[in-house]
Amino acid sequence: MTGLRFPPWLALPLLVSASLAHAIPPPPPEPQQLRKARMTVTIKLVEASHGRVSRITPLCNVSGTIPVYADAGRAAGVHGREIAGCRMPWKGRNLDVSVRGAMAIARGPVTFATASVSVVPPDAVQLCPDVCAPQPLAAASGDVRVGGTPRSLAFSLTPNPVSMLNARPTVWLEADIAMLDDRVKPTR
């Protein structure tokens, strides 16, 4: 029995279609921005060794404006804006702490808020080639969804366990978020 032979020109479309099947979808488009809100973030660095917290260092208390979108939350999480962060002393260097956030209001009404903080050293490595971003030394993120349109929201961020496991020594960021949408009238 002889093997099947395909013309070489048939192989290229087959390879292209196979590679497109594993493509990462693009992020959703930026939703309509309704207004801006104020976000205040208090950040602490936590260091641990041998399974115990060895040091907690207050890093900063920063604030800035973030967008309030007309969205159910999915696109708002991708299109959060960066506010002024701070610096984190680490092994003789000062690393930038990135701070991002956004709010969204959907029909219902439902309010969605998201925030993240991270520190990516200049020598950070990628965990997976070609696709992953550099691995942060420490990162934390969180989001909340509440009914109505509250004037203010407060929540804490959850440390990223992957960055905690890969850091030597074990470090993570703790952050408390307060968001104020001053265009919403206070309720009595």
C-alpha positions as CSV (number, residue, x, y, z in Angstrom):
1,M,0.0,0.0,0.0
2,T,1.4,3.4,-0.9
3,G,1.2,6.5,1.4
4,L,-1.0,9.4,0.4
5,R,0.8,12.3,-1.0
6,F,-0.6,15.8,-0.8
7,P,0.6,18.7,-3.0
8,P,2.8,21.1,-1.0
9,W,0.5,24.0,-1.6
10,L,-2.2,22.2,0.4
11,A,-0.1,22.1,3.6
12,L,0.1,25.9,4.1
13,P,-3.7,26.5,4.5
14,L,-3.9,23.5,6.8
15,L,-1.1,24.9,9.0
16,V,-2.6,28.4,9.1
17,S,-6.1,27.1,10.0
18,A,-4.6,25.0,12.8
19,S,-2.6,27.9,14.3
20,L,-5.7,30.2,14.2
21,A,-7.7,27.7,16.2
22,H,-5.5,28.4,19.3
23,A,-5.4,32.2,18.9
24,I,-6.2,34.3,21.9
25,P,-9.3,36.5,21.3
26,P,-8.7,40.2,21.4
27,P,-9.9,42.2,24.4
28,P,-13.4,43.6,24.3
29,P,-13.7,47.1,22.9
30,E,-13.6,50.0,25.4
31,P,-17.2,50.7,26.6
32,Q,-18.7,54.2,26.8
33,Q,-17.2,56.3,29.6
34,L,-20.0,57.9,31.7
35,R,-17.8,60.0,34.0
36,K,-14.8,59.7,36.4
37,A,-14.6,58.5,40.0
38,R,-11.9,58.9,42.7
39,M,-10.0,55.8,43.9
40,T,-7.8,55.8,47.0
41,V,-5.5,52.9,47.6
42,T,-3.5,52.0,50.7
43,I,-0.8,49.4,50.0
44,K,1.4,47.3,52.3
45,L,4.2,44.9,51.5
46,V,4.1,41.6,53.5
47,E,7.2,39.4,53.7
48,A,7.3,35.9,55.1
49,S,9.9,33.2,55.8
50,H,9.5,29.7,57.0
51,G,5.7,29.9,56.8
52,R,5.4,33.0,59.1
53,V,5.0,36.7,58.4
54,S,8.3,38.3,59.2
55,R,7.7,42.0,58.2
56,I,4.8,44.2,57.1
57,T,5.9,47.5,55.5
58,P,3.4,50.3,54.7
59,L,4.3,51.4,51.2
60,C,1.9,54.2,50.3
61,N,-1.5,55.8,50.2
62,V,-2.2,57.0,46.7
63,S,-5.3,58.4,44.9
64,G,-6.4,59.4,41.4
65,T,-9.3,59.4,39.0
66,I,-10.6,56.2,37.3
67,P,-13.2,55.8,34.6
68,V,-16.8,54.9,35.2
69,Y,-18.1,52.9,32.2
70,A,-21.5,51.9,31.0
71,D,-20.8,48.2,31.1
72,A,-21.6,45.0,32.9
73,G,-18.0,44.7,34.1
74,R,-16.2,42.5,31.6
75,A,-14.8,45.3,29.4
76,A,-14.3,47.6,32.4
77,G,-11.9,45.1,34.0
78,V,-9.8,45.1,30.9
79,H,-9.8,48.8,30.3
80,G,-9.0,50.0,33.8
81,R,-6.8,53.1,34.1
82,E,-3.6,53.5,35.9
83,I,-3.2,56.1,38.6
84,A,0.0,57.4,40.1
85,G,1.6,54.5,42.1
86,C,4.6,54.6,44.4
87,R,8.0,53.0,44.9
88,M,8.8,49.8,46.8
89,P,12.3,49.4,48.2
90,W,13.5,45.9,47.3
91,K,17.1,44.5,47.5
92,G,18.8,47.9,47.1
93,R,16.5,49.0,44.3
94,N,13.3,51.1,44.2
95,L,10.6,49.3,42.1
96,D,7.5,50.9,40.7
97,V,4.2,49.8,42.1
98,S,1.5,49.9,39.4
99,V,-2.1,50.8,40.5
100,R,-5.1,50.3,38.2
101,G,-8.9,50.5,38.6
102,A,-12.2,51.1,37.0
103,M,-16.0,51.2,37.8
104,A,-18.9,50.2,35.6
105,I,-22.6,50.6,35.8
106,A,-25.0,48.2,34.1
107,R,-28.7,48.0,33.7
108,G,-30.5,47.0,36.8
109,P,-28.8,49.1,38.0
110,V,-25.7,47.1,39.1
111,T,-22.3,48.6,39.9
112,F,-19.1,46.8,39.2
113,A,-15.6,47.9,40.5
114,T,-12.2,46.4,39.9
115,A,-8.7,47.3,41.0
116,S,-5.2,45.8,41.0
117,V,-1.7,46.6,42.2
118,S,1.5,44.9,41.1
119,V,5.3,45.2,41.1
120,V,7.2,43.8,38.2
121,P,11.0,44.0,38.5
122,P,13.0,44.9,35.4
123,D,14.6,41.4,35.4
124,A,11.2,39.5,35.6
125,V,11.0,36.3,33.6
126,Q,8.0,35.1,31.6
127,L,6.3,31.9,32.9
128,C,5.4,30.8,29.4
129,P,7.1,31.8,26.2
130,D,5.5,34.2,23.7
131,V,2.1,34.5,25.5
132,C,2.6,35.4,29.2
133,A,3.6,38.8,30.5
134,P,6.6,39.1,32.8
135,Q,5.9,37.5,36.2
136,P,5.3,40.1,38.9
137,L,7.3,40.0,42.1
138,A,4.0,40.8,44.0
139,A,0.5,41.4,42.8
140,A,-3.0,41.6,44.1
141,S,-6.4,42.2,42.5
142,G,-10.1,42.2,43.3
143,D,-13.5,43.2,42.2
144,V,-16.9,43.7,43.6
145,R,-20.4,43.8,42.2
146,V,-23.3,45.4,44.1
147,G,-26.9,46.3,43.4
148,G,-27.7,49.9,42.8
149,T,-25.4,52.8,42.2
150,P,-23.7,53.5,45.6
151,R,-21.8,56.7,46.1
152,S,-18.8,54.9,47.6
153,L,-17.4,51.4,47.6
154,A,-14.6,49.8,49.7
155,F,-13.0,46.5,49.3
156,S,-9.6,44.7,49.8
157,L,-7.5,43.0,47.1
158,T,-6.5,39.4,47.1
159,P,-2.9,38.5,46.6
160,N,-2.0,36.6,43.5
161,P,-0.9,33.1,44.7
162,V,1.3,32.4,41.6
163,S,3.4,35.5,42.3
164,M,3.6,34.5,46.0
165,L,4.9,31.0,45.2
166,N,7.5,32.2,42.8
167,A,8.9,35.0,44.9
168,R,12.1,34.4,47.0
169,P,11.6,35.3,49.8
170,T,7.8,35.0,49.8
171,V,6.3,38.4,49.5
172,W,2.9,39.8,48.6
173,L,1.0,43.0,48.5
174,E,-2.1,43.9,50.6
175,A,-4.2,46.7,49.4
176,D,-7.4,48.4,50.6
177,I,-9.5,50.2,48.0
178,A,-11.9,53.1,48.4
179,M,-13.8,54.4,45.4
180,L,-16.0,57.6,45.5
181,D,-18.4,58.4,42.6
182,D,-19.2,62.0,43.7
183,R,-21.8,62.4,40.9
184,V,-24.1,59.9,42.7
185,K,-26.3,61.6,45.3
186,P,-25.8,60.3,48.8
187,T,-28.7,58.2,50.2
188,R,-30.2,59.1,53.5
